Amino acid sequence: MVWINIAIVVLAIIGVGVYGYLLFKNKMKPDFSRLNQASERFKIRADVVQTQVDEIKQHVDAVNRSVTQIKTYGVKVKDESIELKDSAVELTKEIKRTAGIERSDVSTETKI
């Protein structure tokens, strides 16, 4: 008799558990579908954001390459401008010497 009562109680507990699960499942079914939709939308948005981040990284890399190239050109321009300045000074001296304005054999004391 005790075993029968225990069996009835165990079956009742199992039945209540199954009934509660079915109620929970039916009640939560719309919530689960909304959760699945939300997670799918989140995944799509995350993919879009990752694509945009990758594009921005590519643009930043391109800008960095351009900046490096501009720096290289700047160094070349600086070097060439120094060469041009030196050439201009030499040309000015040569023009003055050729024109007779400045003679190399005359010292600076005799000019004063």
C-alpha positions in Angstrom: 0.0 0.0 0.0 2.8 2.4 0.8 4.5 1.5 -2.5 1.3 2.3 -4.4 1.0 5.6 -2.6 4.7 6.4 -3.4 4.1 5.4 -7.0 1.0 7.6 -7.3 2.9 10.6 -5.8 5.9 10.0 -8.1 3.6 9.7 -11.1 1.7 12.8 -10.0 5.0 14.8 -9.6 6.1 13.6 -13.1 2.7 14.5 -14.5 2.8 17.9 -13.0 6.3 18.4 -14.2 5.4 17.4 -17.8 2.2 19.5 -17.7 4.2 22.5 -16.4 6.8 22.0 -19.1 4.1 21.9 -21.8 2.5 25.0 -20.4 5.9 26.8 -20.2 6.8 25.7 -23.7 3.5 26.9 -25.2 3.6 30.1 -23.2 7.3 30.7 -24.1 7.1 29.7 -27.8 6.5 33.2 -29.0 9.3 34.5 -26.8 11.7 31.9 -28.2 10.8 32.8 -31.8 11.3 36.5 -31.0 14.6 35.6 -29.3 15.7 33.7 -32.4 14.7 36.5 -34.7 16.5 39.0 -32.5 19.7 36.9 -32.4 19.5 36.5 -36.2 19.1 40.3 -36.7 22.0 40.9 -34.3 24.2 38.5 -36.2 23.3 40.3 -39.5 24.1 43.6 -37.9 27.3 42.3 -36.5 28.3 41.1 -40.0 27.4 44.5 -41.5 29.4 46.3 -38.8 32.4 44.0 -39.3 32.3 44.6 -43.1 32.3 48.4 -42.4 35.1 48.0 -40.0 37.1 46.1 -42.6 36.5 48.8 -45.2 37.5 51.5 -42.8 40.7 49.6 -42.0 41.4 49.4 -45.7 40.9 53.1 -46.1 43.1 53.8 -43.1 45.8 51.6 -44.5 45.6 53.4 -47.8 45.9 56.8 -46.1 48.9 55.5 -44.1 50.6 54.4 -47.3 49.9 57.9 -48.8 51.3 59.6 -45.8 54.4 57.5 -46.0 54.8 58.3 -49.7 54.3 62.0 -49.0 57.0 61.8 -46.3 59.3 60.2 -48.8 58.6 62.8 -51.3 59.2 65.5 -48.7 62.6 64.2 -47.9 63.4 64.1 -51.7 62.2 67.6 -52.1 64.3 68.8 -49.2 67.4 67.1 -50.5 66.8 68.5 -54.0 66.1 72.0 -52.7 69.4 71.9 -50.8 71.1 70.9 -54.1 69.3 73.7 -55.9 70.3 76.2 -53.3 74.0 75.1 -53.5 73.8 75.3 -57.3 72.3 78.8 -57.2 75.0 80.0 -54.9 77.7 78.5 -57.2 76.0 80.0 -60.2 75.8 83.4 -58.5 79.5 83.3 -57.7 80.3 82.3 -61.2 78.1 85.1 -62.7 79.8 87.6 -60.5 83.3 86.3 -61.3 82.4 86.2 -65.0 81.0 89.8 -64.9 84.1 91.0 -63.1 82.1 92.2 -60.1 84.0 89.9 -57.8 87.5 88.7 -58.4 89.0 85.8 -56.6 92.5 87.2 -56.5 91.4 90.4 -54.7 91.2 90.2 -50.9 88.4 91.6 -48.9 90.6 94.3 -47.4 91.2 96.0 -50.7 87.5 96.1 -51.5 86.8 98.2 -48.4 
